[in-house]
Amino acid sequence: MDKRSLAQFAQRFRDAEQRTEVLRQELAVAIQQADTDDVSQKDICEATGYTRQQVRRIVMAVESEGPDDA
C-alpha cells in the first residue's frame, strides 16, 4: 500500500460519509412525513430498523422547530 493508494481509500471513505449523511437526512424527512401521514410508529420502526426512541427523537425534532425555524 503506497501513500497515493491510501489517500484514495481515505477520500472514498470521506465521500461515503457525506453520502451517508445526506441519506440519513432524507430518511429523517421520510420518517417525519410517515408520522404526519399517520403511519404507526411500529410500522416505521419495522420499515427502518430504528428503535421507537430513535423514531420519537426524529419526529420530535421537527415538532420542536417553530414555523420560522424550518
PDB file with SEQRES, HELIX, SHEET and CRYST1 records, atoms N, CA, C and O in Angstrom:
SEQRES   1 A   70  MET ASP LYS ARG SER LEU ALA GLN PHE ALA GLN ARG PHE          
SEQRES   2 A   70  ARG ASP ALA GLU GLN ARG THR GLU VAL LEU ARG GLN GLU          
SEQRES   3 A   70  LEU ALA VAL ALA ILE GLN GLN ALA ASP THR ASP ASP VAL          
SEQRES   4 A   70  SER GLN LYS ASP ILE CYS GLU ALA THR GLY TYR THR ARG          
SEQRES   5 A   70  GLN GLN VAL ARG ARG ILE VAL MET ALA VAL GLU SER GLU          
SEQRES   6 A   70  GLY PRO ASP ASP ALA                                          
HELIX    1 AA1 LYS A    3  THR A   36  1                                  34    
HELIX    2 AA2 GLN A   41  THR A   48  1                                   8    
HELIX    3 AA3 ARG A   52  GLU A   63  1                                  12    
CRYST1    1.000    1.000    1.000  90.00  90.00  90.00 P 1           1          
ATOM      1  N   MET A   1       0.866  -1.174   0.000  1.00  0.00           N  
ATOM      2  CA  MET A   1       0.000   0.000   0.000  1.00  0.00           C  
ATOM      3  C   MET A   1       0.904   1.225   0.000  1.00  0.00           C  
ATOM      4  O   MET A   1       1.711   1.415   0.910  1.00  0.00           O  
ATOM      5  N   ASP A   2       0.762   2.038  -1.011  1.00  0.00           N  
ATOM      6  CA  ASP A   2       1.543   3.275  -1.050  1.00  0.00           C  
ATOM      7  C   ASP A   2       0.692   4.455  -0.593  1.00  0.00           C  
ATOM      8  O   ASP A   2      -0.516   4.328  -0.395  1.00  0.00           O  
ATOM      9  N   LYS A   3       1.343   5.605  -0.429  1.00  0.00           N  
ATOM     10  CA  LYS A   3       0.668   6.788   0.092  1.00  0.00           C  
ATOM     11  C   LYS A   3      -0.486   7.221  -0.808  1.00  0.00           C  
ATOM     12  O   LYS A   3      -1.543   7.605  -0.307  1.00  0.00           O  
ATOM     13  N   ARG A   4      -0.304   7.166  -2.109  1.00  0.00           N  
ATOM     14  CA  ARG A   4      -1.344   7.580  -3.053  1.00  0.00           C  
ATOM     15  C   ARG A   4      -2.583   6.685  -2.938  1.00  0.00           C  
ATOM     16  O   ARG A   4      -3.712   7.176  -2.915  1.00  0.00           O  
ATOM     17  N   SER A   5      -2.365   5.383  -2.868  1.00  0.00           N  
ATOM     18  CA  SER A   5      -3.474   4.439  -2.736  1.00  0.00           C  
ATOM     19  C   SER A   5      -4.217   4.655  -1.421  1.00  0.00           C  
ATOM     20  O   SER A   5      -5.447   4.621  -1.376  1.00  0.00           O  
ATOM     21  N   LEU A   6      -3.458   4.875  -0.359  1.00  0.00           N  
ATOM     22  CA  LEU A   6      -4.069   5.121   0.945  1.00  0.00           C  
ATOM     23  C   LEU A   6      -4.908   6.396   0.905  1.00  0.00           C  
ATOM     24  O   LEU A   6      -6.011   6.432   1.451  1.00  0.00           O  
ATOM     25  N   ALA A   7      -4.397   7.423   0.269  1.00  0.00           N  
ATOM     26  CA  ALA A   7      -5.144   8.683   0.150  1.00  0.00           C  
ATOM     27  C   ALA A   7      -6.432   8.481  -0.644  1.00  0.00           C  
ATOM     28  O   ALA A   7      -7.458   9.075  -0.315  1.00  0.00           O  
ATOM     29  N   GLN A   8      -6.390   7.656  -1.676  1.00  0.00           N  
ATOM     30  CA  GLN A   8      -7.593   7.367  -2.467  1.00  0.00           C  
ATOM     31  C   GLN A   8      -8.635   6.646  -1.626  1.00  0.00           C  
ATOM     32  O   GLN A   8      -9.822   6.965  -1.700  1.00  0.00           O  
ATOM     33  N   PHE A   9      -8.196   5.669  -0.821  1.00  0.00           N  
ATOM     34  CA  PHE A   9      -9.131   4.977   0.064  1.00  0.00           C  
ATOM     35  C   PHE A   9      -9.738   5.943   1.070  1.00  0.00           C  
ATOM     36  O   PHE A   9     -10.940   5.902   1.331  1.00  0.00           O  
ATOM     37  N   ALA A  10      -8.915   6.800   1.628  1.00  0.00           N  
ATOM     38  CA  ALA A  10      -9.405   7.770   2.608  1.00  0.00           C  
ATOM     39  C   ALA A  10     -10.418   8.713   1.964  1.00  0.00           C  
ATOM     40  O   ALA A  10     -11.427   9.047   2.586  1.00  0.00           O  
ATOM     41  N   GLN A  11     -10.168   9.145   0.741  1.00  0.00           N  
ATOM     42  CA  GLN A  11     -11.108  10.030   0.044  1.00  0.00           C  
ATOM     43  C   GLN A  11     -12.418   9.310  -0.238  1.00  0.00           C  
ATOM     44  O   GLN A  11     -13.491   9.890  -0.073  1.00  0.00           O  
ATOM     45  N   ARG A  12     -12.344   8.053  -0.660  1.00  0.00           N  
ATOM     46  CA  ARG A  12     -13.563   7.276  -0.894  1.00  0.00           C  
ATOM     47  C   ARG A  12     -14.369   7.157   0.391  1.00  0.00           C  
ATOM     48  O   ARG A  12     -15.597   7.229   0.363  1.00  0.00           O  
ATOM     49  N   PHE A  13     -13.684   6.976   1.516  1.00  0.00           N  
ATOM     50  CA  PHE A  13     -14.351   6.885   2.804  1.00  0.00           C  
ATOM     51  C   PHE A  13     -15.043   8.202   3.137  1.00  0.00           C  
ATOM     52  O   PHE A  13     -16.203   8.196   3.548  1.00  0.00           O  
ATOM     53  N   ARG A  14     -14.361   9.321   2.970  1.00  0.00           N  
ATOM     54  CA  ARG A  14     -14.964  10.633   3.250  1.00  0.00           C  
ATOM     55  C   ARG A  14     -16.165  10.893   2.342  1.00  0.00           C  
ATOM     56  O   ARG A  14     -17.177  11.437   2.785  1.00  0.00           O  
ATOM     57  N   ASP A  15     -16.050  10.505   1.076  1.00  0.00           N  
ATOM     58  CA  ASP A  15     -17.183  10.663   0.156  1.00  0.00           C  
ATOM     59  C   ASP A  15     -18.385   9.838   0.619  1.00  0.00           C  
ATOM     60  O   ASP A  15     -19.523  10.306   0.575  1.00  0.00           O  
ATOM     61  N   ALA A  16     -18.123   8.617   1.060  1.00  0.00           N  
ATOM     62  CA  ALA A  16     -19.194   7.745   1.542  1.00  0.00           C  
ATOM     63  C   ALA A  16     -19.833   8.326   2.805  1.00  0.00           C  
ATOM     64  O   ALA A  16     -21.047   8.231   2.983  1.00  0.00           O  
ATOM     65  N   GLU A  17     -19.028   8.923   3.678  1.00  0.00           N  
ATOM     66  CA  GLU A  17     -19.589   9.563   4.872  1.00  0.00           C  
ATOM     67  C   GLU A  17     -20.538  10.699   4.491  1.00  0.00           C  
ATOM     68  O   GLU A  17     -21.601  10.850   5.092  1.00  0.00           O  
ATOM     69  N   GLN A  18     -20.158  11.485   3.505  1.00  0.00           N  
ATOM     70  CA  GLN A  18     -21.013  12.588   3.062  1.00  0.00           C  
ATOM     71  C   GLN A  18     -22.314  12.074   2.467  1.00  0.00           C  
ATOM     72  O   GLN A  18     -23.385  12.605   2.761  1.00  0.00           O  
ATOM     73  N   ARG A  19     -22.228  11.046   1.632  1.00  0.00           N  
ATOM     74  CA  ARG A  19     -23.441  10.458   1.050  1.00  0.00           C  
ATOM     75  C   ARG A  19     -24.333   9.884   2.147  1.00  0.00           C  
ATOM     76  O   ARG A  19     -25.556  10.015   2.096  1.00  0.00           O  
ATOM     77  N   THR A  20     -23.716   9.250   3.133  1.00  0.00           N  
ATOM     78  CA  THR A  20     -24.469   8.676   4.243  1.00  0.00           C  
ATOM     79  C   THR A  20     -25.216   9.756   5.005  1.00  0.00           C  
ATOM     80  O   THR A  20     -26.369   9.555   5.388  1.00  0.00           O  
ATOM     81  N   GLU A  21     -24.584  10.894   5.232  1.00  0.00           N  
ATOM     82  CA  GLU A  21     -25.238  11.985   5.948  1.00  0.00           C  
ATOM     83  C   GLU A  21     -26.434  12.512   5.159  1.00  0.00           C  
ATOM     84  O   GLU A  21     -27.481  12.793   5.742  1.00  0.00           O  
ATOM     85  N   VAL A  22     -26.293  12.649   3.855  1.00  0.00           N  
ATOM     86  CA  VAL A  22     -27.408  13.108   3.015  1.00  0.00           C  
ATOM     87  C   VAL A  22     -28.557  12.102   3.083  1.00  0.00           C  
ATOM     88  O   VAL A  22     -29.717  12.490   3.224  1.00  0.00           O  
ATOM     89  N   LEU A  23     -28.240  10.831   2.984  1.00  0.00           N  
ATOM     90  CA  LEU A  23     -29.279   9.794   3.042  1.00  0.00           C  
ATOM     91  C   LEU A  23     -29.935   9.742   4.416  1.00  0.00           C  
ATOM     92  O   LEU A  23     -31.140   9.513   4.514  1.00  0.00           O  
ATOM     93  N   ARG A  24     -29.154   9.953   5.485  1.00  0.00           N  
ATOM     94  CA  ARG A  24     -29.714   9.962   6.830  1.00  0.00           C  
ATOM     95  C   ARG A  24     -30.728  11.094   6.974  1.00  0.00           C  
ATOM     96  O   ARG A  24     -31.791  10.912   7.567  1.00  0.00           O  
ATOM     97  N   GLN A  25     -30.397  12.246   6.439  1.00  0.00           N  
ATOM     98  CA  GLN A  25     -31.319  13.382   6.490  1.00  0.00           C  
ATOM     99  C   GLN A  25     -32.571  13.119   5.653  1.00  0.00           C  
ATOM    100  O   GLN A  25     -33.678  13.469   6.061  1.00  0.00           O  
ATOM    101  N   GLU A  26     -32.395  12.507   4.494  1.00  0.00           N  
ATOM    102  CA  GLU A  26     -33.558  12.180   3.659  1.00  0.00           C  
ATOM    103  C   GLU A  26     -34.462  11.169   4.355  1.00  0.00           C  
ATOM    104  O   GLU A  26     -35.686  11.271   4.277  1.00  0.00           O  
ATOM    105  N   LEU A  27     -33.866  10.197   5.030  1.00  0.00           N  
ATOM    106  CA  LEU A  27     -34.656   9.210   5.765  1.00  0.00           C  
ATOM    107  C   LEU A  27     -35.410   9.879   6.913  1.00  0.00           C  
ATOM    108  O   LEU A  27     -36.562   9.536   7.181  1.00  0.00           O  
ATOM    109  N   ALA A  28     -34.773  10.826   7.588  1.00  0.00           N  
ATOM    110  CA  ALA A  28     -35.448  11.542   8.671  1.00  0.00           C  
ATOM    111  C   ALA A  28     -36.666  12.284   8.138  1.00  0.00           C  
ATOM    112  O   ALA A  28     -37.719  12.284   8.777  1.00  0.00           O  
ATOM    113  N   VAL A  29     -36.536  12.911   6.986  1.00  0.00           N  
ATOM    114  CA  VAL A  29     -37.676  13.613   6.376  1.00  0.00           C  
ATOM    115  C   VAL A  29     -38.778  12.612   6.041  1.00  0.00           C  
ATOM    116  O   VAL A  29     -39.958  12.890   6.255  1.00  0.00           O  
ATOM    117  N   ALA A  30     -38.398  11.457   5.519  1.00  0.00           N  
ATOM    118  CA  ALA A  30     -39.381  10.428   5.177  1.00  0.00           C  
ATOM    119  C   ALA A  30     -40.094   9.920   6.433  1.00  0.00           C  
ATOM    120  O   ALA A  30     -41.303   9.686   6.409  1.00  0.00           O  
ATOM    121  N   ILE A  31     -39.352   9.750   7.522  1.00  0.00           N  
ATOM    122  CA  ILE A  31     -39.956   9.312   8.785  1.00  0.00           C  
ATOM    123  C   ILE A  31     -40.934  10.367   9.283  1.00  0.00           C  
ATOM    124  O   ILE A  31     -42.036  10.042   9.725  1.00  0.00           O  
ATOM    125  N   GLN A  32     -40.535  11.608   9.212  1.00  0.00           N  
ATOM    126  CA  GLN A  32     -41.409  12.694   9.643  1.00  0.00           C  
ATOM    127  C   GLN A  32     -42.675  12.743   8.793  1.00  0.00           C  
ATOM    128  O   GLN A  32     -43.765  12.983   9.311  1.00  0.00           O  
ATOM    129  N   GLN A  33     -42.530  12.515   7.492  1.00  0.00           N  
ATOM    130  CA  GLN A  33     -43.699  12.512   6.612  1.00  0.00           C  
ATOM    131  C   GLN A  33     -44.610  11.333   6.923  1.00  0.00           C  
ATOM    132  O   GLN A  33     -45.834  11.467   6.933  1.00  0.00           O  
ATOM    133  N   ALA A  34     -44.004  10.173   7.177  1.00  0.00           N  
ATOM    134  CA  ALA A  34     -44.798   8.992   7.534  1.00  0.00           C  
ATOM    135  C   ALA A  34     -45.591   9.258   8.814  1.00  0.00           C  
ATOM    136  O   ALA A  34     -46.757   8.879   8.921  1.00  0.00           O  
ATOM    137  N   ASP A  35     -44.953   9.905   9.774  1.00  0.00           N  
ATOM    138  CA  ASP A  35     -45.655  10.251  11.012  1.00  0.00           C  
ATOM    139  C   ASP A  35     -46.815  11.200  10.720  1.00  0.00           C  
ATOM    140  O   ASP A  35     -47.913  11.023  11.248  1.00  0.00           O  
ATOM    141  N   THR A  36     -46.576  12.193   9.890  1.00  0.00           N  
ATOM    142  CA  THR A  36     -47.628  13.142   9.504  1.00  0.00           C  
ATOM    143  C   THR A  36     -48.774  12.421   8.801  1.00  0.00           C  
ATOM    144  O   THR A  36     -49.937  12.787   8.968  1.00  0.00           O  
ATOM    145  N   ASP A  37     -48.444  11.395   8.013  1.00  0.00           N  
ATOM    146  CA  ASP A  37     -49.443  10.618   7.282  1.00  0.00           C  
ATOM    147  C   ASP A  37     -50.074   9.529   8.138  1.00  0.00           C  
ATOM    148  O   ASP A  37     -50.788   8.666   7.627  1.00  0.00           O  
ATOM    149  N   ASP A  38     -49.809   9.569   9.443  1.00  0.00           N  
ATOM    150  CA  ASP A  38     -50.385   8.635  10.412  1.00  0.00           C  
ATOM    151  C   ASP A  38     -49.956   7.188  10.217  1.00  0.00           C  
ATOM    152  O   ASP A  38     -50.720   6.274  10.528  1.00  0.00           O  
ATOM    153  N   VAL A  39     -48.744   6.963   9.707  1.00  0.00           N  
ATOM    154  CA  VAL A  39     -48.186   5.609   9.696  1.00  0.00           C  
ATOM    155  C   VAL A  39     -47.834   5.297  11.146  1.00  0.00           C  
ATOM    156  O   VAL A  39     -47.263   6.136  11.842  1.00  0.00           O  
ATOM    157  N   SER A  40     -48.170   4.106  11.597  1.00  0.00           N  
ATOM    158  CA  SER A  40     -47.928   3.776  13.010  1.00  0.00           C  
ATOM    159  C   SER A  40     -46.427   3.737  13.300  1.00  0.00           C  
ATOM    160  O   SER A  40     -45.609   3.406  12.442  1.00  0.00           O  
ATOM    161  N   GLN A  41     -46.106   4.084  14.533  1.00  0.00           N  
ATOM    162  CA  GLN A  41     -44.700   4.056  14.942  1.00  0.00           C  
ATOM    163  C   GLN A  41     -44.121   2.649  14.785  1.00  0.00           C  
ATOM    164  O   GLN A  41     -42.959   2.485  14.414  1.00  0.00           O  
ATOM    165  N   LYS A  42     -44.933   1.652  15.067  1.00  0.00           N  
ATOM    166  CA  LYS A  42     -44.498   0.260  14.916  1.00  0.00           C  
ATOM    167  C   LYS A  42     -44.096  -0.019  13.465  1.00  0.00           C  
ATOM    168  O   LYS A  42     -43.067  -0.647  13.216  1.00  0.00           O  
ATOM    169  N   ASP A  43     -44.899   0.442  12.520  1.00  0.00           N  
ATOM    170  CA  ASP A  43     -44.581   0.220  11.109  1.00  0.00           C  
ATOM    171  C   ASP A  43     -43.343   1.000  10.674  1.00  0.00           C  
ATOM    172  O   ASP A  43     -42.546   0.509   9.875  1.00  0.00           O  
ATOM    173  N   ILE A  44     -43.185   2.209  11.198  1.00  0.00           N  
ATOM    174  CA  ILE A  44     -41.993   2.996  10.877  1.00  0.00           C  
ATOM    175  C   ILE A  44     -40.750   2.270  11.390  1.00  0.00           C  
ATOM    176  O   ILE A  44     -39.738   2.185  10.694  1.00  0.00           O  
ATOM    177  N   CYS A  45     -40.838   1.751  12.607  1.00  0.00           N  
ATOM    178  CA  CYS A  45     -39.711   1.018  13.184  1.00  0.00           C  
ATOM    179  C   CYS A  45     -39.379  -0.230  12.366  1.00  0.00           C  
ATOM    180  O   CYS A  45     -38.210  -0.514  12.104  1.00  0.00           O  
ATOM    181  N   GLU A  46     -40.396  -0.958  11.973  1.00  0.00           N  
ATOM    182  CA  GLU A  46     -40.171  -2.177  11.187  1.00  0.00           C  
ATOM    183  C   GLU A  46     -39.542  -1.845   9.836  1.00  0.00           C  
ATOM    184  O   GLU A  46     -38.654  -2.557   9.368  1.00  0.00           O  
ATOM    185  N   ALA A  47     -40.001  -0.767   9.214  1.00  0.00           N  
ATOM    186  CA  ALA A  47     -39.503  -0.406   7.885  1.00  0.00           C  
ATOM    187  C   ALA A  47     -38.068   0.121   7.926  1.00  0.00           C  
ATOM    188  O   ALA A  47     -37.290  -0.108   7.001  1.00  0.00           O  
ATOM    189  N   THR A  48     -37.725   0.827   9.002  1.00  0.00           N  
ATOM    190  CA  THR A  48     -36.417   1.481   9.055  1.00  0.00           C  
ATOM    191  C   THR A  48     -35.376   0.725   9.857  1.00  0.00           C  
ATOM    192  O   THR A  48     -34.176   0.905   9.650  1.00  0.00           O  
ATOM    193  N   GLY A  49     -35.829  -0.123  10.774  1.00  0.00           N  
ATOM    194  CA  GLY A  49     -34.886  -0.788  11.667  1.00  0.00           C  
ATOM    195  C   GLY A  49     -34.504   0.082  12.847  1.00  0.00           C  
ATOM    196  O   GLY A  49     -33.664  -0.308  13.658  1.00  0.00           O  
ATOM    197  N   TYR A  50     -35.116   1.266  12.955  1.00  0.00           N  
ATOM    198  CA  TYR A  50     -34.867   2.161  14.077  1.00  0.00           C  
ATOM    199  C   TYR A  50     -35.690   1.717  15.273  1.00  0.00           C  
ATOM    200  O   TYR A  50     -36.720   1.059  15.127  1.00  0.00           O  
ATOM    201  N   THR A  51     -35.224   2.083  16.453  1.00  0.00           N  
ATOM    202  CA  THR A  51     -36.000   1.815  17.659  1.00  0.00           C  
ATOM    203  C   THR A  51     -37.102   2.863  17.783  1.00  0.00           C  
ATOM    204  O   THR A  51     -37.075   3.893  17.109  1.00  0.00           O  
ATOM    205  N   ARG A  52     -38.071   2.585  18.652  1.00  0.00           N  
ATOM    206  CA  ARG A  52     -39.151   3.549  18.891  1.00  0.00           C  
ATOM    207  C   ARG A  52     -38.574   4.874  19.406  1.00  0.00           C  
ATOM    208  O   ARG A  52     -39.048   5.947  19.034  1.00  0.00           O  
ATOM    209  N   GLN A  53     -37.564   4.792  20.251  1.00  0.00           N  
ATOM    210  CA  GLN A  53     -36.945   6.003  20.788  1.00  0.00           C  
ATOM    211  C   GLN A  53     -36.298   6.824  19.668  1.00  0.00           C  
ATOM    212  O   GLN A  53     -36.433   8.047  19.650  1.00  0.00           O  
ATOM    213  N   GLN A  54     -35.603   6.176  18.743  1.00  0.00           N  
ATOM    214  CA  GLN A  54     -34.992   6.896  17.630  1.00  0.00           C  
ATOM    215  C   GLN A  54     -36.056   7.587  16.787  1.00  0.00           C  
ATOM    216  O   GLN A  54     -35.887   8.736  16.379  1.00  0.00           O  
ATOM    217  N   VAL A  55     -37.145   6.885  16.531  1.00  0.00           N  
ATOM    218  CA  VAL A  55     -38.235   7.459  15.739  1.00  0.00           C  
ATOM    219  C   VAL A  55     -38.837   8.650  16.475  1.00  0.00           C  
ATOM    220  O   VAL A  55     -39.098   9.688  15.867  1.00  0.00           O  
ATOM    221  N   ARG A  56     -39.057   8.507  17.775  1.00  0.00           N  
ATOM    222  CA  ARG A  56     -39.611   9.623  18.562  1.00  0.00           C  
ATOM    223  C   ARG A  56     -38.698  10.843  18.497  1.00  0.00           C  
ATOM    224  O   ARG A  56     -39.175  11.968  18.351  1.00  0.00           O  
ATOM    225  N   ARG A  57     -37.401  10.627  18.604  1.00  0.00           N  
ATOM    226  CA  ARG A  57     -36.463  11.752  18.545  1.00  0.00           C  
ATOM    227  C   ARG A  57     -36.520  12.457  17.200  1.00  0.00           C  
ATOM    228  O   ARG A  57     -36.495  13.686  17.138  1.00  0.00           O  
ATOM    229  N   ILE A  58     -36.595  11.692  16.134  1.00  0.00           N  
ATOM    230  CA  ILE A  58     -36.659  12.282  14.794  1.00  0.00           C  
ATOM    231  C   ILE A  58     -37.940  13.087  14.628  1.00  0.00           C  
ATOM    232  O   ILE A  58     -37.916  14.205  14.114  1.00  0.00           O  
ATOM    233  N   VAL A  59     -39.052  12.518  15.062  1.00  0.00           N  
ATOM    234  CA  VAL A  59     -40.338  13.206  14.937  1.00  0.00           C  
ATOM    235  C   VAL A  59     -40.366  14.445  15.832  1.00  0.00           C  
ATOM    236  O   VAL A  59     -40.845  15.501  15.419  1.00  0.00           O  
ATOM    237  N   MET A  60     -39.858  14.317  17.042  1.00  0.00           N  
ATOM    238  CA  MET A  60     -39.868  15.438  17.975  1.00  0.00           C  
ATOM    239  C   MET A  60     -38.949  16.567  17.513  1.00  0.00           C  
ATOM    240  O   MET A  60     -39.192  17.729  17.839  1.00  0.00           O  
ATOM    241  N   ALA A  61     -37.919  16.248  16.775  1.00  0.00           N  
ATOM    242  CA  ALA A  61     -37.001  17.281  16.277  1.00  0.00           C  
ATOM    243  C   ALA A  61     -37.754  18.273  15.400  1.00  0.00           C  
ATOM    244  O   ALA A  61     -37.492  19.474  15.459  1.00  0.00           O  
ATOM    245  N   VAL A  62     -38.676  17.787  14.597  1.00  0.00           N  
ATOM    246  CA  VAL A  62     -39.469  18.658  13.746  1.00  0.00           C  
ATOM    247  C   VAL A  62     -40.509  19.401  14.572  1.00  0.00           C  
ATOM    248  O   VAL A  62     -40.736  20.593  14.363  1.00  0.00           O  
ATOM    249  N   GLU A  63     -41.137  18.707  15.501  1.00  0.00           N  
ATOM    250  CA  GLU A  63     -42.177  19.333  16.317  1.00  0.00           C  
ATOM    251  C   GLU A  63     -41.617  20.441  17.204  1.00  0.00           C  
ATOM    252  O   GLU A  63     -42.332  21.380  17.551  1.00  0.00           O  
ATOM    253  N   SER A  64     -40.339  20.335  17.571  1.00  0.00           N  
ATOM    254  CA  SER A  64     -39.751  21.359  18.429  1.00  0.00           C  
ATOM    255  C   SER A  64     -39.345  22.604  17.646  1.00  0.00           C  
ATOM    256  O   SER A  64     -39.104  23.656  18.239  1.00  0.00           O  
ATOM    257  N   GLU A  65     -39.268  22.494  16.324  1.00  0.00           N  
ATOM    258  CA  GLU A  65     -38.974  23.659  15.488  1.00  0.00           C  
ATOM    259  C   GLU A  65     -40.234  24.477  15.293  1.00  0.00           C  
ATOM    260  O   GLU A  65     -41.306  23.930  15.034  1.00  0.00           O  
ATOM    261  N   GLY A  66     -40.107  25.749  15.414  1.00  0.00           N  
ATOM    262  CA  GLY A  66     -41.243  26.620  15.166  1.00  0.00           C  
ATOM    263  C   GLY A  66     -41.407  26.829  13.667  1.00  0.00           C  
ATOM    264  O   GLY A  66     -40.554  26.389  12.896  1.00  0.00           O  
ATOM    265  N   PRO A  67     -42.475  27.486  13.230  1.00  0.00           N  
ATOM    266  CA  PRO A  67     -42.697  27.717  11.810  1.00  0.00           C  
ATOM    267  C   PRO A  67     -41.596  28.557  11.170  1.00  0.00           C  
ATOM    268  O   PRO A  67     -41.350  28.441   9.969  1.00  0.00           O  
ATOM    269  N   ASP A  68     -40.936  29.397  11.954  1.00  0.00           N  
ATOM    270  CA  ASP A  68     -39.871  30.229  11.407  1.00  0.00           C  
ATOM    271  C   ASP A  68     -38.533  29.507  11.368  1.00  0.00           C  
ATOM    272  O   ASP A  68     -37.590  29.998  10.748  1.00  0.00           O  
ATOM    273  N   ASP A  69     -38.429  28.335  12.024  1.00  0.00           N  
ATOM    274  CA  ASP A  69     -37.181  27.589  12.088  1.00  0.00           C  
ATOM    275  C   ASP A  69     -36.982  26.660  10.914  1.00  0.00           C  
ATOM    276  O   ASP A  69     -35.855  26.238  10.652  1.00  0.00           O  
ATOM    277  N   ALA A  70     -38.037  26.332  10.201  1.00  0.00           N  
ATOM    278  CA  ALA A  70     -37.945  25.325   9.140  1.00  0.00           C  
ATOM    279  C   ALA A  70     -37.223  25.833   7.926  1.00  0.00           C  
ATOM    280  O   ALA A  70     -37.066  25.101   6.949  1.00  0.00           O  
TER     281      ALA A  70                                                      
END                                                                             
